[in-house]
Amino acid sequence: MSDTAIGVVGAGGRMGRMLVQAITQTEGARLVAASERPGSDLLGLDAGGLAGVGSLGIMLTDAAHATFSPDRVVIDFTAPAATLTHIQWAVEKSCPMVIGTTGLDAKGVEALEKAAQSIPIVFAPNYSVGVNLMFKIAAEVAKVLDGSADFEVIEAHHRHKVDAPSGTALGLGQAIAAAVGRNLNEVGVFSREGFTGEREAKSIGFATIRGGDIVGDHTALFAGESERLEITHRAGSRMIFANGAVRAALWVVDQKPGLYNMGDILGFT
């Protein structure tokens, strides 16, 4: 069986470099293209050298459109506006995608769903195997404690993160809400300040911390009378996300058009 060809858009960023590293370290995966935004000082540099894995002969180009091709999978951890353009190109080229971009609004998700009618797309708020196990476990705990505990989600990230709550925190909240038949858009509480009144019984609260170089900490808190249960995942390196995304790329290449998540890959759904 030949290696799965993979292209990376945004290959010069922190996650992009780790994706390149993960591809080179994963059996059955092969980097074939790498792009970076127009005007970047990194254009023309070798993607492997930039990622610290030695020269690969794959130079960063601003011709992102050329990264997409039917014979490969493209991994995208960029920004919402860029991702929406990328999925259009992917549909044009019948190119499967793995998307880890956070901060997509409802229209962005709708665009993903429409694109997934034509191509297979994996879209997940977090590609860590451990985090996705946490989603599943937290959902099961919520079913048991529904009505006897309050549900809260606490997340912490580095000072440079631009969206809040994190996509992972929202994914965790959605997993909990779905498990107990609630709509997160209706019960989510994303800020508290001043005289807020008593807590609504069915609400799911979010608390956000930003500081230092925290890679990503997430806690699902189930607070009952006289006892609390906490499920916590702490990321020590972004490589866990890169490795999961490459795993998703190897999986999605053989799938029919559709919108998939890490639960599909891990056999949870």
N, C-alpha and C positions, 0 to 999 in steps of 0.2 A: 504494500500500500504506500502511495506517495505521500510526502508531507503535505499538510494543509498550508496553503499560501495565505499569509496574513499581511494586511496593510494597516498602518497606524496613522491617523490624523492627529495633529497636535503632538507629534513625536518629540518635540523639544522641551515640552513642559515636564514638571516633576513626575506626573503619572505616565506621560508619554515615554519618558526615559525608562521607567520601571517596566512598562509594557514591552519595550524592545528587549530589555534584559530578560524578562520572563519568557519571551518567545524563543530567545536563543538557548535558554536553559530547559526548554520543554521538548521532550521527544515527540516527534511527529508534527512539529510546528516549524515554519520557516518564514522569516521576514522578507517581503518582496517589495515593499514600498513604504515611504515615510514622508509625511508632509508637515509643514509648519506655516503659520500665518504669513501673509505678504508683509514685507518690511522687516521681518525678524532678523536679528544679527546672526542667527544660527543657520540660515539658509546656506546650502552648499557644504555643510559639515557632514561627516560620516555619522549616521545614526548610531552605529555600534560604538564608535569612539566616544560619542557624547554620552552614551549610556554606560560606559566603562567596561564594555565587553570586547573591545578590540575592533579593528576595522572590518566592516561587513560589505563594503562596496555599495551601500545603499545611502545615497545622499539626501539630505532634507531639501525638499522642493516646495515652492509655493503653489505648484500646480496640483492642488488638492483633488480636483476633479479627476485627474489621471490616476489617483490612488484606487479608484473604484473600477472593478472589473468582475465579470461573471465567474472568473476562475479563482476567486479569493474571498476571504472574509475581511471586512474592515472593522477595526476597533476604534471607538470614539469616546474619549473622556474629555471633551472640550467645554464649550459653553452653549447655552440653549439656542441662541441665534445661529451659531455655526452648525449645530447638530441638525436644526431644521433644514438648512441648506443641504447638508450631507445626505439626509434621508431621501431627498428629492433625487440626488445624483445616484444613490444606491438603487432606487426604483428604476431609473433610466437604464442603468447598467445591469440590472438583475443580480445585484451583489448583496449577499447576506451581511448583516451587521450585528455587532455587540456594542451596546450603548451603556455607558456608565455616567453620562452627564447628569448632574443634579440641577434643580432649580427650574425644571420645565413646568410651565403653567398648564391649565386645563386644555388650552388650544394646542399646546405642544404635544401633550399626550394624545389628543385626538388626531394630530397629524401622524404620530407614530402608529396608532391603530389603523389608520387608513393605509399607510405604507405597508404595514404587515399583511395586508390583503394580497400584496404582490410578491413580497420577499419575506424570508424568515428573519426575525429580529429578536435578539435577547435584550431585554431592558430590565435592569435591576437597580434598586437603590444602593445595593452593596453586593460585592462579588466575593466576599469572604465566606468560606464554608461555615465557619463558626457563627457568624452573624445570622446566616440563614437558618442554622439550627436553632439559634435564639428565637427567631421569628416563630418557628414551629412550636417550640416549647412554651413560649409566652402565650401563644394562642390557646394551647391546651390548658395552661394554668388559668387563663381568663375564663374559660368555660366553667371550670370548677368553682372559681371564687366569685363569679358574677352575682351581684346582689349582696355580697358580704364583704367586699373590699373596694377601695377606690383605686383607680388605675392612673398612673403617672409615668411619663417618659422623660428621662433626664439625659442630656447629651453634652459632650465637651469636645471642642476641636481647637486647632491652632489659630493664632491671631489673624492669619491671612484668609481664612475661609469667608466667602462673601455671601452665602445664603444661610438662612436660619428659619425654622429648625433644619437640621441636616436631612438629606433625602433618606438616610437610614432611620433616623428618628421617626420621620413620617411613615416609612414602611413598617416600622415596628408598631406604631399607633394604628395603622390600617389593619395589620394582622390581628391585633387585639380587638379592634372594633368589629371586624368581620366575624370573629369567632363568637361574639355575643350578640350579633345581629344589629349592630349600630352603624350609623353613617358618620364617619370621622368629620366630614364637612359640617355636620350638625352638632356634634358633641365635643369637638376639639377645642381646647382653651389654650391659646398660644401666648398670652401675656396676662400678667396680674399686676395691678398697681392701684394704690389708693384703697378706698372703701369698696371692696369687691362683693361683700355679702358672703353668705355661706356657700360652700361648694355644692354645685349641682350633682346629685347622686350619680347620674349616668355619664358625667363628663369625663374626658380623658385629657389630662393636663400635660403641658410640655414646658420644660425648663432648659435653657440654653446657656452654655458656658463657652467663652472664647478667651484663649490666652496661650502664650508660649508656643511650644512646638508639639502640642498634643495631637497625635495622629488621629485618634478617634475613640472615645469612650461612650458607651451607651448602656443605660440601665432601664429595665422595666420594673417599676415599683408597684407592688400590690399591698396596699395599706388597709388592714382590717382592724378590728377592735382587739387591742392587747397583743397584736402580732403583725409583723411585716415580712413579706417575702420579696427579695430582690434578685433579679437575674441580670448579670452584668457581663458585657463583652468589652475587652480593652485591646485595641490594635497597637502592636509594637512597631509595625512597619507597613508601609503602603504596598509592599510586595505581596501581601496576602490578597489584596484587591487585584493586583496585576495577574497573579497566578490563577485566580478564579476566572478572570476575564478571558485568559488564554484557554482555560479549560472550556469555557462557554463557546469560544470560537471553534474549537475542535469538534464540539457537539453540534452546533447550529448548522454547519456546512452540509449536513445530511438531512436536514429537516425540511418539511413542506412550509410554504408561506404561513405565517402566524406570528403572534406576539407572545414570546416566552419569557420566563424568569428563572432564577436560580433554583427555585423549587422544582421546576420541570427537569432541570439537569440532574438534580440530586435525588429525584424520584419521590418528592414530597407530594406532588399533585398529580 
